[in-house]
Amino acid sequence: MPQTAQPACPSDIYGSAAKAPRLWAVVLAACAGQFLVVLDVSVVNVALPSMRATLSLSQTGLQWVVNAYTLTFSGLMLLGGRAADLFGRKRVFLTGLALFTAASLAGGLAQEPWQLLAARAVQGMGAAILAPATLTLLTTSVPEGPARTKAIATWSAVGAGGGAAGGLVGGVLTDTLSWRWVLLINVPVGVLVLVASAVWLRESREESVRRLDVPGALLVTLGLGAVAYGIVRTDSAGWSAPSALGPLGGGLLLLALFVAVEARSREPLVPLRLFRSRAVSSANVAILINGLAMFAMWYFLSLYTQNVLHYTPLKAGFALIPHSLTIVLGSKIAPFLMARVGDRHLAVAGAAMAGLGYVWQGSMGVDGAYVTTLLGPGVLMALGAGLAATPLATIATATDDPGEAGLLSGLFGTARTMGGALGLAVLSTVAAARTDGAENPAALAAGYGTAFHAGAAVLGACALFMLAALPRTAKD
């Protein structure tokens, strides 16, 4: 039988320590790991100018400070999810966290550009191992029903808060200490969580999962990485350039081979039968489409506040605090609304609300007032993102087979992160095409606004897709 942790108090995931001494530790560890992983997707944005000055990075090198992390993170996440089922959730969680922490130390101490880029790539590997394990710890430890929904909502809120807090944390650390601390701050936090998790967490694994599908893992990792690299290359080379089309075509070919291998494997990395489930397939497509727009929000707002409104990194970070709080609020109230309107309706409403915020944000100008240019549209975008995240995660990871928990978590994380990586590349290309090389504030504002309007169209399409494709519940 599968060895899964059984909570002592299933009715309340925040019950007293005496009643549920393990469950609160599981939630705390999962949320801490998720916060670190998501934070490092965005925390470096406001520190990039300082990194460039210190290490003499080129413009392309700056781009890869972000992309080296995102590509390895999204490309290896499926493997990380399956490894958690095979080798044990606690063991994989600790391994990923240790690798992530060590790479953060190496990046913070980097003296050459290649050292920083290599450290960011290894950070992404650690995140890919760690991230699926955080959600799997919850879905295998907390019983299905209100308790699990509450746990996933907390996990979603913390993850959303990590992405949202990236600008603030990066701004504070860069202004008060140096850019190195946007990476070094992970070290003491990572060590603390590592020690606490080693003491408190209980091991669980699936005995029915006997081996990793190595050919499938290599094909999907290389395929997703090549597609993402090709998309990223379009930002500088254009969509018709061989340097972009080559990786795109090669990546799609590798992914086609992956499907062929999985169809013939006795223990595939991704059993294709999973996609016969309407819930799994539709929720993962929805989170990928959602991610195409939502990840780019923080990137463009950080650039807009500094390059157009001339905020300092610290001021830019503080300006986005309401966005951070609102997205966490949306994730936390989502379970209450799910019980009343249904998962599907709430996910659709969240995407539609975020889309309206994107339309409003797209009207930004060079002399925008804070309340009407940042606060108003930002609250709509962030609240919509928070409301959509929890129902989609709940739908995508629901399973009666504990042996598939890590896999479903990895699928969901891959779809979300890959959507974010591809969306940032696409919307950056849209913004660059609008500015046509100009770097004055008016041109930059117009470019960022066009990117937000494109994101609004993506979110509108996502809302329509979810309305048609997501499974109905009793409340829908």
C-alpha positions in Angstrom: 0.0 0.0 0.0 1.2 3.6 -0.6 2.8 5.1 2.4 1.1 8.5 2.8 1.0 10.7 5.8 -2.4 10.6 7.6 -3.3 13.8 9.4 -4.7 13.4 12.9 -7.2 16.2 12.5 -8.6 16.3 8.9 -11.4 18.8 9.6 -9.1 21.7 10.3 -5.6 22.0 8.8 -4.8 24.7 11.4 -5.9 22.7 14.4 -3.8 22.6 17.6 -0.4 21.2 17.5 -1.5 18.6 20.0 -4.1 17.2 17.6 -2.2 17.5 14.4 1.5 17.8 15.1 2.6 17.0 11.6 0.0 18.7 9.4 0.9 22.3 10.4 4.5 21.5 9.7 3.6 20.1 6.2 1.7 23.3 5.3 4.5 25.5 6.7 7.3 23.7 4.8 5.3 23.5 1.5 4.4 27.2 1.7 8.0 28.3 2.6 9.4 26.3 -0.3 6.9 27.6 -2.7 7.5 31.2 -1.6 11.3 30.9 -2.3 10.8 29.3 -5.7 8.3 31.8 -7.0 10.0 34.8 -5.4 13.2 34.1 -7.4 11.3 34.3 -10.7 10.8 38.0 -10.3 13.1 39.2 -7.5 16.0 39.9 -9.8 14.1 42.3 -12.1 14.8 45.5 -10.2 18.4 44.5 -9.5 19.3 44.0 -13.2 20.9 47.5 -13.7 23.1 47.0 -10.6 24.1 43.5 -11.8 25.0 44.9 -15.2 27.2 47.7 -13.7 29.0 45.3 -11.3 29.7 42.4 -13.7 29.8 44.2 -17.0 26.9 42.1 -18.3 25.7 42.7 -21.9 22.0 43.3 -22.7 21.7 39.7 -23.7 23.4 38.6 -20.5 20.8 40.6 -18.5 18.0 38.8 -20.3 19.6 35.4 -19.4 19.8 36.2 -15.7 16.0 35.8 -15.8 15.7 33.2 -18.6 18.4 30.8 -17.2 16.3 30.3 -14.1 12.9 30.1 -15.9 14.0 27.7 -18.6 15.6 25.1 -16.3 12.7 25.5 -13.9 10.0 24.9 -16.4 11.9 22.3 -18.4 12.7 20.0 -15.5 9.5 20.3 -13.4 7.8 17.2 -14.8 10.8 15.1 -13.8 10.8 16.7 -10.4 7.2 15.8 -9.8 7.7 12.2 -10.8 10.8 11.9 -8.7 8.8 12.9 -5.6 6.5 9.9 -6.1 9.4 7.5 -6.7 12.1 8.5 -4.2 9.9 10.0 -1.5 8.3 13.4 -1.1 10.4 14.5 1.9 13.7 13.4 0.4 13.0 15.2 -2.9 11.8 18.3 -1.1 15.0 18.4 0.9 17.2 17.7 -2.1 15.6 20.5 -4.2 15.8 23.0 -1.3 19.4 22.2 -0.7 20.4 22.6 -4.3 18.4 25.8 -4.6 20.0 27.3 -1.4 23.6 26.3 -2.5 23.0 27.9 -6.0 21.7 31.1 -4.4 24.9 31.3 -2.4 27.0 30.8 -5.5 25.0 33.4 -7.5 25.4 36.0 -4.7 29.1 35.5 -4.6 29.6 35.5 -8.4 32.5 37.5 -9.8 32.0 36.8 -13.5 28.9 36.9 -15.7 29.1 33.2 -16.5 29.2 32.3 -12.8 26.0 34.2 -12.2 24.2 32.7 -15.2 25.4 29.2 -14.2 24.2 29.7 -10.7 20.8 30.9 -11.9 20.5 27.8 -14.1 21.2 25.5 -11.1 18.8 27.5 -9.0 16.2 26.7 -11.7 17.1 23.0 -11.4 16.6 23.1 -7.7 13.3 24.9 -8.0 12.1 22.3 -10.5 12.8 19.5 -8.0 11.4 21.5 -5.1 8.2 23.1 -6.5 6.2 20.0 -7.4 7.1 18.4 -4.1 5.6 21.4 -2.2 2.1 20.8 -3.8 2.4 17.0 -3.5 3.1 17.3 0.2 -0.2 19.0 0.6 -2.3 16.8 -1.7 -1.0 13.6 -0.2 -1.1 14.8 3.5 -4.4 16.8 3.7 -7.6 14.8 3.1 -9.8 15.8 0.1 -12.5 18.3 0.8 -12.6 21.7 2.6 -9.3 21.0 4.5 -7.4 20.4 1.3 -9.0 23.3 -0.5 -7.9 25.5 2.4 -4.4 24.2 2.3 -4.2 24.7 -1.5 -5.6 28.2 -1.1 -2.8 29.0 1.5 -0.2 27.5 -0.9 -1.6 29.5 -3.8 -1.7 32.7 -1.7 1.9 32.3 -0.6 3.1 31.5 -4.1 1.2 34.5 -5.5 2.7 36.6 -2.7 6.2 35.4 -3.6 5.8 36.5 -7.2 4.2 39.7 -6.2 6.7 40.5 -3.5 9.7 40.1 -5.8 9.8 43.7 -6.8 9.5 45.0 -3.3 12.1 42.6 -1.9 14.5 43.2 -4.8 14.1 47.0 -4.4 14.7 47.0 -0.7 17.7 44.7 -0.8 19.3 46.5 -3.8 18.9 50.0 -2.4 19.9 49.2 1.2 22.5 46.5 0.7 23.4 45.4 -2.9 22.1 43.3 -5.7 23.9 40.3 -4.3 21.5 40.1 -1.4 18.5 39.3 -3.7 20.2 35.9 -4.0 22.0 35.7 -0.7 18.8 36.3 1.3 17.7 32.8 0.2 20.6 31.2 2.1 19.6 31.7 5.8 15.9 31.2 5.0 16.7 28.0 3.0 18.9 26.6 5.7 16.2 27.3 8.4 13.5 25.6 6.4 15.8 22.7 5.5 16.6 21.9 9.1 13.0 22.3 10.3 11.7 20.2 7.4 14.3 17.4 8.1 13.0 17.3 11.7 9.3 17.7 11.2 8.3 16.2 7.9 7.4 12.5 7.5 8.5 10.5 4.5 5.9 9.2 2.0 6.3 7.6 -1.4 4.4 5.4 -3.9 5.6 1.8 -4.0 3.8 1.3 -7.3 6.1 3.7 -9.0 9.3 1.7 -9.6 11.4 3.7 -12.0 11.8 7.0 -13.8 11.1 7.2 -17.5 14.6 8.6 -18.4 14.1 8.8 -22.2 10.8 10.6 -21.7 12.3 12.9 -19.1 15.2 13.9 -21.5 12.8 14.4 -24.4 10.3 16.6 -22.6 13.0 18.6 -20.8 15.0 19.3 -24.0 11.8 19.9 -26.0 10.3 22.4 -23.6 13.7 24.1 -23.1 14.2 24.4 -26.9 10.7 25.8 -27.4 11.2 28.3 -24.6 14.7 29.3 -25.9 13.3 29.8 -29.4 10.5 32.1 -28.0 13.1 34.0 -26.0 15.3 34.5 -29.1 12.4 36.2 -30.9 12.8 39.1 -28.6 16.1 40.1 -30.1 16.2 38.2 -33.4 12.6 38.3 -34.6 10.1 35.5 -35.4 11.5 34.8 -38.8 15.2 34.4 -37.8 16.8 31.0 -38.1 18.2 31.3 -34.6 14.6 31.4 -33.4 12.9 29.1 -35.8 15.5 26.4 -35.4 15.0 25.9 -31.7 11.3 26.2 -32.1 11.1 23.5 -34.8 13.6 21.3 -33.0 11.7 21.6 -29.7 8.4 20.7 -31.3 10.0 17.7 -32.9 11.4 16.5 -29.6 8.0 17.0 -28.0 6.4 14.9 -30.7 9.0 12.2 -30.1 8.2 12.4 -26.4 4.5 11.7 -27.1 5.5 8.7 -29.2 7.8 7.3 -26.5 5.2 7.8 -23.7 2.6 6.0 -25.8 4.9 2.9 -25.8 6.5 3.1 -22.4 5.3 0.6 -19.6 5.9 3.2 -16.9 5.8 6.6 -18.7 6.8 9.9 -17.2 3.4 11.3 -18.2 0.7 8.6 -18.8 -1.2 9.9 -21.8 -4.4 8.5 -20.3 -4.3 11.5 -17.9 -5.3 13.8 -20.7 -8.5 11.9 -21.3 -9.6 13.5 -18.0 -11.4 16.7 -18.9 -10.4 18.2 -15.6 -6.7 17.6 -16.0 -6.4 18.6 -19.6 -8.6 21.7 -19.5 -7.2 23.0 -16.2 -3.6 22.7 -17.4 -4.4 24.4 -20.7 -6.2 27.1 -18.8 -3.3 27.8 -16.4 -0.9 27.9 -19.3 -3.0 30.5 -21.2 -3.5 32.4 -17.9 0.3 32.4 -17.3 1.0 33.8 -20.8 -0.4 37.1 -19.5 -0.1 37.1 -15.7 3.6 36.5 -15.2 4.5 39.5 -17.5 2.4 41.9 -15.3 5.1 42.3 -12.7 7.9 42.5 -15.2 6.3 45.4 -17.2 5.1 47.2 -14.0 8.7 47.2 -12.7 10.0 48.6 -15.9 7.3 51.2 -16.2 7.7 52.5 -12.7 11.5 52.9 -13.1 12.0 53.7 -16.8 8.9 55.9 -17.3 7.9 57.3 -13.9 11.5 57.4 -12.7 10.9 55.6 -9.4 13.9 54.3 -7.5 13.9 50.5 -7.1 12.8 51.0 -3.5 9.9 53.3 -4.4 8.9 50.9 -7.2 8.8 48.1 -4.8 6.6 50.0 -2.3 4.3 51.1 -5.1 3.4 47.5 -5.8 2.6 46.5 -2.3 -1.1 46.8 -2.8 -0.8 44.5 -5.8 0.9 41.9 -3.6 -1.7 42.2 -0.8 -4.6 42.0 -3.2 -3.4 38.8 -5.0 -2.9 37.1 -1.6 -6.4 38.3 -0.6 -7.9 36.8 -3.8 -6.2 33.5 -3.2 -7.4 33.4 0.4 -11.1 34.2 -0.2 -11.3 31.9 -3.2 -12.3 28.8 -1.1 -15.2 30.7 0.4 -16.4 31.7 -3.1 -15.8 28.3 -4.6 -18.2 26.8 -2.1 -20.9 29.2 -3.3 -20.4 29.7 -7.0 -18.3 26.7 -8.1 -14.7 26.2 -9.2 -15.4 26.9 -12.9 -17.4 30.1 -12.5 -14.8 31.5 -10.1 -11.9 30.8 -12.4 -13.8 32.4 -15.3 -14.7 35.4 -13.2 -11.1 35.8 -12.0 -9.6 35.8 -15.6 -12.3 38.2 -16.8 -11.5 40.6 -13.9 -7.8 40.4 -14.5 -8.5 41.1 -18.2 -10.4 44.3 -17.4 -7.5 45.4 -15.3 -5.1 44.8 -18.2 -7.3 46.9 -20.5 -7.1 49.7 -17.9 -3.4 49.3 -17.3 -2.8 49.5 -21.1 -3.8 53.2 -21.0 -0.7 54.1 -19.0 1.2 57.3 -20.0 4.3 59.3 -19.1 2.5 61.4 -16.5 0.3 58.8 -14.9 -1.0 59.4 -11.4 -0.4 56.6 -9.0 -4.1 56.0 -8.1 -5.4 55.8 -11.6 -2.3 54.4 -13.4 -1.0 51.8 -11.0 -3.3 51.3 -8.0 -6.7 51.0 -9.7 -5.8 48.6 -12.6 -3.3 46.8 -10.4 -6.0 45.8 -7.8 -8.2 44.5 -10.6 -5.4 42.5 -12.2 -4.1 41.1 -8.9 -7.5 40.2 -7.4 -8.5 38.4 -10.6 -5.2 36.4 -10.6 -5.7 35.4 -7.0 -9.3 34.3 -7.5 -8.4 32.2 -10.6 -5.4 30.4 -9.1 -7.0 28.3 -6.4 -9.8 26.8 -8.4 -7.5 25.9 -11.3 -5.0 24.3 -8.9 -7.8 22.3 -7.2 -9.2 21.0 -10.5 -5.8 20.2 -12.0 -4.5 18.2 -9.0 -7.7 16.3 -7.9 -7.1 12.5 -8.1 -8.2 9.3 -6.4 -4.7 7.8 -7.0 -2.0 9.0 -4.6 0.6 7.7 -7.0 -0.3 10.4 -9.5 -0.1 13.3 -7.0 3.4 14.3 -7.8 2.9 13.9 -11.5 -0.2 16.1 -11.5 1.6 18.7 -9.4 4.4 18.7 -11.9 2.1 19.0 -14.8 0.3 22.0 -13.2 3.6 23.7 -12.3 5.1 23.1 -15.8 2.0 24.6 -17.5 2.0 27.7 -15.3 5.8 28.3 -15.5 6.1 27.5 -19.2 3.1 29.8 -19.8 4.9 32.6 -17.9 8.2 32.1 -19.8 6.5 32.0 -23.2 4.2 34.9 -22.4 7.0 37.1 -21.2 8.9 36.5 -24.4 5.9 37.1 -26.6 4.7 40.2 -24.8 8.3 41.6 -24.7 8.4 41.2 -28.5 5.0 43.0 -28.8 6.3 45.9 -26.6 9.6 46.1 -28.6 7.8 46.2 -31.9 5.7 49.1 -30.7 8.7 51.2 -29.5 10.7 50.3 -32.6 14.0 50.9 -30.8 13.0 54.2 -29.1 13.9 54.4 -25.4 12.3 57.7 -24.4 9.6 57.6 -21.7 6.7 58.2 -24.1 7.7 55.4 -26.5 8.4 53.0 -23.6 5.0 53.7 -22.1 3.3 53.1 -25.4 5.2 49.8 -25.8 4.3 48.6 -22.3 0.7 49.6 -22.8 0.5 47.6 -26.0 1.8 44.6 -24.2 -0.9 45.0 -21.5 -3.6 45.2 -24.2 -2.3 42.0 -25.8 -2.3 40.4 -22.4 -6.0 41.5 -22.0 -6.8 39.7 -25.2 -5.1 36.5 -24.0 -7.0 36.6 -20.7 -10.3 37.1 -22.6 -9.6 34.1 -24.6 -8.7 32.2 -21.4 -12.0 33.1 -19.8 -14.0 31.9 -22.9 -12.0 28.6 -23.0 -12.6 27.9 -19.3 -16.3 28.6 -19.6 -16.5 26.0 -22.4 -13.9 23.4 -21.3 -13.7 23.2 -17.5 -15.9 20.5 -15.9 -19.0 21.6 -14.2 -19.6 21.0 -10.5 -22.8 21.1 -8.5 -22.4 24.8 -8.0 -21.6 25.6 -11.6 
